[in-house]
Amino acid sequence: MASSATKHFIRQRFTALIQVPLTIFLVFSVIAQAGSTREEMLTWVSQWWVAAALVAWFLAVPLHMSIGFGDIIDDYLHGKGTRSLSHTLNSLYALFIGVAGVFAVIAITLIA
């Protein structure tokens, strides 16, 4: 069985690997939509494959961010209470960003 550090390393690299093609796709897609009306953008986002890409992005990015900031917290905060509080706030922030992003995509998909 892999150690905790190995799982952490793999999870960090996996989320980074997922983000690269999703981010490239989303950046070029949004640039291609420049000049579109609000209705055209809503229609574009509500397509299942665009919505799926956005949901995957909103799940991968906060997880990757949480892991990265967790490493920074472990390296630079030495007080046990401060470190514990920082990890909790980091996790809650990542959870909030992920849930808000997924909720926004679902809401847009259902509206359009």
N, C-alpha and C positions, 0 to 999 in steps of 0.2 A: 504494500500500500504506500502511496506517495505521502511524503511529509506535508505538514501544513505550509511550509515555505514553498515547496514545489507546486502545490495547488494554487497558492497565492500568485506565484510567478506565471503559471499557465493561464489563470483567470485574467491577469493583467494583459498578457500578450494576446489572448483570444479576443477580449473586448477591443483592443487596439486594432486587431486584424479585421474585425467586423466594421469598425468605424470608417476605415479608409475607403472602401468602395461605396459605402452608404453616403459618406460626406461628399465624395466626388460626384456621385449621381445627383444628390440633392442640390449642390451648388450649381452644377450645369443646368439642371432642370429649372431652378428658380431663375437663373439668368435667361433661359429660353422663354420664360413666362413674362419677362419684362414688357410692360405696356399692356398687359392683359387687364381686363376689367375684374372687379371683385367677383362677379358671377363666374367668370372663366377660371379664376383661381380656385374658387370653391369647388367647381366641377373637376378641376385637375386634382385637387387634394382628395376628393371623394372617390377617385378611382381606386379599386382595391389594392393594386400593386404599389401605388404611391403612398396610400395610407399605411400599408404594411411596412414599407421602407421607413416611413416617418416613425411608426411605433417602434420598430427595431432600433432606430437611431436613438429615440428617447428612452429606451431601456438600456442600451449599451453605454451611452455617454455618461449618464449619472453614476452607473456602476463603476466605470473606468475612473471617473473623477474621484469617487469615494475611496477606491483602492489606492490611487495615487496620493491623495491627501492623507490617507491613513498612514502611508509610509513616511510622509513628512512629519506627521504628528508623532509617530514612534521615534523618529530620528532626532527631533528638536525639542520635544516637550518631555521633561524629566520628572515632573511631579506627578504622582499617581492619580490624584484627584483631577488635576488639570488635563492630563492625558485622557482619562476616562470621560470627562465632560466633553472634550474636543471630539473624541471618537463618536460619542452619542450625537452631538450636534452635526457632525459631518454626515453620519448615516441618515439622520432626519432630513437634512437639506437635500441629499441625493434622492431620498425617497420622495420628497415633496416635488422636486423638479421632474422626476420620472413620471409620477402620477399626474401632475399638472399637464405635462406634454402629451401623455397618452389620452387623458381626458379631452384635451383640446382637439386632438386628431379625431377622436370618436365623435365629439360634438360637431365638428365641421362635416364629417362624413354623414352624419344623420341629418344635418340641416340642408345640405346640398342635394 
